[in-house]
Amino acid sequence: MIKPTTRHIMTIITHTPIWVWVVLALLIYLDILQRKNRPIQRWCLLIMPAIFLPLSLITLSTSPNINLSTITFVLQ
């Protein structure tokens, strides 16, 4: 006899549209391609820190309890 949870899982799998499986396969394929080592330019490495550091400092400066926020920011 099939357990109820297994029956529910099989129902989900069998009633999932085909296009969902195609998208899943495409995402897995793209993930495999991204795992290869490849050179990256240095300026690309600086994009995220350049965006988030000013945002962090703005949030820190507008915080109501600036002393606690400063300590937390420095300790991270």
N, CA, C and O atoms as a DFTB+ gen file, in Angstrom:
304 C
 N C O
     1  1       0.832      -1.176       0.000
     2  2       0.000       0.000       0.000
     3  2       0.882       1.246       0.000
     4  3       1.881       1.293       0.718
     5  1       0.531       2.240      -0.785
     6  2       1.287       3.487      -0.887
     7  2       0.912       4.406       0.267
     8  3      -0.263       4.570       0.596
     9  1       1.935       5.004       0.876
    10  2       1.686       5.939       1.963
    11  2       0.961       7.174       1.411
    12  3       1.123       7.518       0.240
    13  1       0.168       7.834       2.250
    14  2      -0.549       9.035       1.782
    15  2       0.381      10.139       1.269
    16  3       0.058      10.814       0.291
    17  1       1.530      10.325       1.920
    18  2       2.436      11.382       1.462
    19  2       3.022      11.049       0.100
    20  3       3.205      11.936      -0.734
    21  1       3.317       9.777      -0.130
    22  2       3.833       9.358      -1.426
    23  2       2.770       9.564      -2.498
    24  3       3.089       9.975      -3.614
    25  1       1.530       9.286      -2.176
    26  2       0.438       9.465      -3.121
    27  2       0.307      10.944      -3.498
    28  3       0.078      11.277      -4.661
    29  1       0.455      11.825      -2.502
    30  2       0.367      13.257      -2.776
    31  2       1.523      13.729      -3.655
    32  3       1.333      14.543      -4.559
    33  1       2.697      13.220      -3.388
    34  2       3.861      13.591      -4.191
    35  2       3.673      13.120      -5.626
    36  3       3.958      13.862      -6.566
    37  1       3.198      11.899      -5.799
    38  2       2.961      11.371      -7.154
    39  2       1.884      12.176      -7.874
    40  3       1.973      12.386      -9.084
    41  1       0.877      12.624      -7.148
    42  2      -0.169      13.450      -7.756
    43  2       0.417      14.777      -8.230
    44  3       0.101      15.246      -9.324
    45  1       1.264      15.375      -7.413
    46  2       1.896      16.634      -7.813
    47  2       2.763      16.428      -9.048
    48  3       2.715      17.226      -9.984
    49  1       3.548      15.370      -9.052
    50  2       4.453      15.105     -10.181
    51  2       3.671      14.831     -11.458
    52  3       4.016      15.360     -12.515
    53  1       2.630      14.018     -11.379
    54  2       1.889      13.652     -12.590
    55  2       1.014      14.788     -13.114
    56  3       0.693      14.814     -14.302
    57  1       0.626      15.721     -12.259
    58  2      -0.231      16.817     -12.710
    59  2       0.537      18.107     -12.993
    60  3      -0.067      19.140     -13.281
    61  1       1.852      18.050     -12.913
    62  2       2.660      19.220     -13.232
    63  2       2.727      19.381     -14.747
    64  3       2.990      18.412     -15.460
    65  1       2.491      20.594     -15.247
    66  2       2.540      20.804     -16.704
    67  2       3.928      20.523     -17.281
    68  3       4.938      20.635     -16.587
    69  1       3.956      20.163     -18.541
    70  2       5.210      19.829     -19.223
    71  2       6.166      21.022     -19.234
    72  3       7.374      20.849     -19.074
    73  1       5.632      22.229     -19.423
    74  2       6.508      23.394     -19.521
    75  2       7.298      23.612     -18.228
    76  3       8.398      24.162     -18.269
    77  1       6.764      23.196     -17.096
    78  2       7.481      23.335     -15.826
    79  2       8.715      22.436     -15.831
    80  3       9.776      22.833     -15.349
    81  1       8.580      21.235     -16.371
    82  2       9.718      20.314     -16.444
    83  2      10.770      20.842     -17.415
    84  3      11.968      20.662     -17.198
    85  1      10.317      21.495     -18.488
    86  2      11.253      22.086     -19.453
    87  2      12.030      23.225     -18.795
    88  3      13.245      23.327     -18.966
    89  1      11.344      24.071     -18.051
    90  2      12.019      25.169     -17.346
    91  2      12.999      24.611     -16.312
    92  3      14.113      25.119     -16.180
    93  1      12.597      23.582     -15.585
    94  2      13.497      22.962     -14.606
    95  2      14.744      22.407     -15.287
    96  3      15.856      22.599     -14.795
    97  1      14.567      21.725     -16.411
    98  2      15.713      21.174     -17.140
    99  2      16.627      22.291     -17.638
   100  3      17.850      22.158     -17.589
   101  1      16.042      23.392     -18.119
   102  2      16.838      24.522     -18.582
   103  2      17.627      25.145     -17.432
   104  3      18.797      25.487     -17.602
   105  1      17.007      25.294     -16.277
   106  2      17.701      25.853     -15.125
   107  2      18.844      24.957     -14.647
   108  3      19.907      25.449     -14.267
   109  1      18.625      23.660     -14.667
   110  2      19.690      22.726     -14.287
   111  2      20.843      22.813     -15.284
   112  3      22.010      22.804     -14.893
   113  1      20.512      22.897     -16.575
   114  2      21.542      23.019     -17.618
   115  2      22.349      24.313     -17.433
   116  3      23.577      24.294     -17.508
   117  1      21.658      25.433     -17.192
   118  2      22.362      26.701     -16.985
   119  2      23.221      26.664     -15.724
   120  3      24.295      27.265     -15.685
   121  1      22.753      25.963     -14.700
   122  2      23.544      25.822     -13.481
   123  2      24.827      25.048     -13.756
   124  3      25.892      25.407     -13.254
   125  1      24.729      24.011     -14.536
   126  2      25.918      23.224     -14.870
   127  2      26.907      24.071     -15.662
   128  3      28.115      23.974     -15.448
   129  1      26.401      24.905     -16.580
   130  2      27.293      25.783     -17.342
   131  2      27.982      26.801     -16.443
   132  3      29.144      27.133     -16.678
   133  1      27.306      27.297     -15.436
   134  2      27.863      28.315     -14.556
   135  2      28.914      27.762     -13.606
   136  3      29.680      28.533     -13.027
   137  1      28.968      26.467     -13.434
   138  2      29.927      25.876     -12.504
   139  2      31.345      25.827     -13.063
   140  3      32.291      25.567     -12.319
   141  1      31.502      26.069     -14.342
   142  2      32.833      26.041     -14.943
   143  2      33.601      27.284     -14.517
   144  3      33.030      28.369     -14.404
   145  1      34.895      27.120     -14.284
   146  2      35.749      28.254     -13.953
   147  2      35.963      29.087     -15.201
   148  3      36.235      28.564     -16.282
   149  1      35.838      30.377     -15.033
   150  2      36.096      31.274     -16.141
   151  2      36.632      32.580     -15.584
   152  3      36.319      32.959     -14.456
   153  1      37.442      33.269     -16.382
   154  2      38.009      34.534     -15.883
   155  2      36.924      35.601     -15.768
   156  3      35.964      35.624     -16.537
   157  1      37.103      36.473     -14.796
   158  2      36.162      37.569     -14.588
   159  2      36.970      38.842     -14.399
   160  3      38.040      38.831     -13.790
   161  1      36.453      39.921     -14.919
   162  2      37.166      41.191     -14.806
   163  2      37.027      41.739     -13.387
   164  3      36.032      41.499     -12.703
   165  1      38.036      42.470     -12.970
   166  2      38.053      42.957     -11.591
   167  2      36.929      43.940     -11.308
   168  3      36.396      43.967     -10.199
   169  1      36.562      44.745     -12.293
   170  2      35.506      45.730     -12.044
   171  2      34.173      45.040     -11.776
   172  3      33.323      45.599     -11.083
   173  1      33.974      43.841     -12.309
   174  2      32.735      43.101     -12.036
   175  2      32.662      42.681     -10.570
   176  3      31.575      42.594      -9.999
   177  1      33.799      42.426      -9.974
   178  2      33.824      42.042      -8.570
   179  2      33.471      43.197      -7.647
   180  3      33.086      42.975      -6.499
   181  1      33.596      44.417      -8.129
   182  2      33.363      45.591      -7.291
   183  2      31.943      46.140      -7.402
   184  3      31.586      47.065      -6.672
   185  1      31.137      45.595      -8.290
   186  2      29.795      46.141      -8.497
   187  2      28.936      46.009      -7.243
   188  3      28.375      47.001      -6.779
   189  1      28.825      44.816      -6.693
   190  2      27.955      44.614      -5.528
   191  2      28.430      45.385      -4.301
   192  3      27.607      46.031      -3.652
   193  1      29.711      45.351      -3.949
   194  2      30.137      46.170      -2.811
   195  2      29.907      47.665      -3.048
   196  3      29.576      48.396      -2.114
   197  1      30.081      48.120      -4.290
   198  2      29.870      49.535      -4.594
   199  2      28.403      49.924      -4.428
   200  3      28.100      51.078      -4.122
   201  1      27.512      48.994      -4.623
   202  2      26.084      49.267      -4.451
   203  2      25.690      49.181      -2.985
   204  3      25.010      50.070      -2.473
   205  1      26.106      48.131      -2.312
   206  2      25.595      47.867      -0.968
   207  2      26.310      48.642       0.144
   208  3      25.712      48.873       1.195
   209  1      27.539      49.040      -0.048
   210  2      28.211      49.822       0.993
   211  2      27.534      51.176       1.208
   212  3      27.252      51.525       2.354
   213  1      27.259      51.955       0.155
   214  2      26.529      53.214       0.395
   215  2      25.132      52.991       0.981
   216  3      24.687      53.764       1.830
   217  1      24.447      51.950       0.537
   218  2      23.132      51.666       1.098
   219  2      23.230      51.337       2.586
   220  3      22.384      51.758       3.375
   221  1      24.248      50.593       2.963
   222  2      24.447      50.264       4.381
   223  2      24.748      51.506       5.191
   224  3      24.231      51.674       6.296
   225  1      25.579      52.375       4.650
   226  2      25.927      53.597       5.367
   227  2      24.729      54.530       5.492
   228  3      24.563      55.185       6.521
   229  1      23.897      54.600       4.464
   230  2      22.681      55.418       4.532
   231  2      21.734      54.862       5.585
   232  3      21.176      55.613       6.384
   233  1      21.557      53.559       5.585
   234  2      20.693      52.936       6.585
   235  2      21.254      53.162       7.986
   236  3      20.505      53.438       8.924
   237  1      22.546      53.044       8.121
   238  2      23.192      53.262       9.412
   239  2      23.004      54.694       9.893
   240  3      22.751      54.926      11.075
   241  1      23.126      55.650       8.985
   242  2      23.012      57.059       9.385
   243  2      21.580      57.463       9.716
   244  3      21.366      58.411      10.471
   245  1      20.603      56.761       9.165
   246  2      19.202      57.103       9.448
   247  2      18.612      56.269      10.574
   248  3      17.430      56.401      10.890
   249  1      19.415      55.423      11.172
   250  2      18.930      54.573      12.251
   251  2      18.658      55.411      13.498
   252  3      19.438      56.309      13.815
   253  1      17.548      55.128      14.222
   254  2      17.257      55.901      15.433
   255  2      18.268      55.670      16.554
   256  3      18.545      56.577      17.339
   257  1      18.814      54.466      16.628
   258  2      19.799      54.161      17.662
   259  2      21.150      53.983      16.982
   260  3      21.589      52.859      16.740
   261  1      21.802      55.097      16.676
   262  2      23.005      55.054      15.848
   263  2      24.176      54.358      16.544
   264  3      24.998      53.746      15.863
   265  1      24.284      54.427      17.861
   266  2      25.396      53.779      18.557
   267  2      25.333      52.271      18.429
   268  3      26.338      51.631      18.118
   269  1      24.181      51.705      18.661
   270  2      24.018      50.253      18.533
   271  2      24.207      49.820      17.088
   272  3      24.818      48.784      16.825
   273  1      23.686      50.605      16.145
   274  2      23.837      50.273      14.726
   275  2      25.290      50.327      14.304
   276  3      25.737      49.486      13.525
   277  1      26.030      51.292      14.799
   278  2      27.445      51.403      14.453
   279  2      28.229      50.217      14.976
   280  3      29.064      49.658      14.264
   281  1      27.971      49.834      16.200
   282  2      28.664      48.672      16.786
   283  2      28.348      47.418      15.997
   284  3      29.239      46.622      15.702
   285  1      27.089      47.241      15.658
   286  2      26.682      46.057      14.887
   287  2      27.333      46.050      13.513
   288  3      27.802      45.010      13.050
   289  1      27.365      47.211      12.856
   290  2      27.958      47.308      11.527
   291  2      29.458      47.021      11.564
   292  3      29.975      46.339      10.679
   293  1      30.150      47.522      12.557
   294  2      31.596      47.331      12.655
   295  2      31.933      45.876      12.989
   296  3      32.933      45.346      12.504
   297  1      31.115      45.238      13.804
   298  2      31.406      43.860      14.213
   299  2      31.130      42.838      13.138
   300  3      31.618      41.711      13.226
   301  1      30.371      43.191      12.135
   302  2      30.055      42.203      11.091
   303  2      31.160      42.027      10.140
   304  3      31.049      41.232       9.206
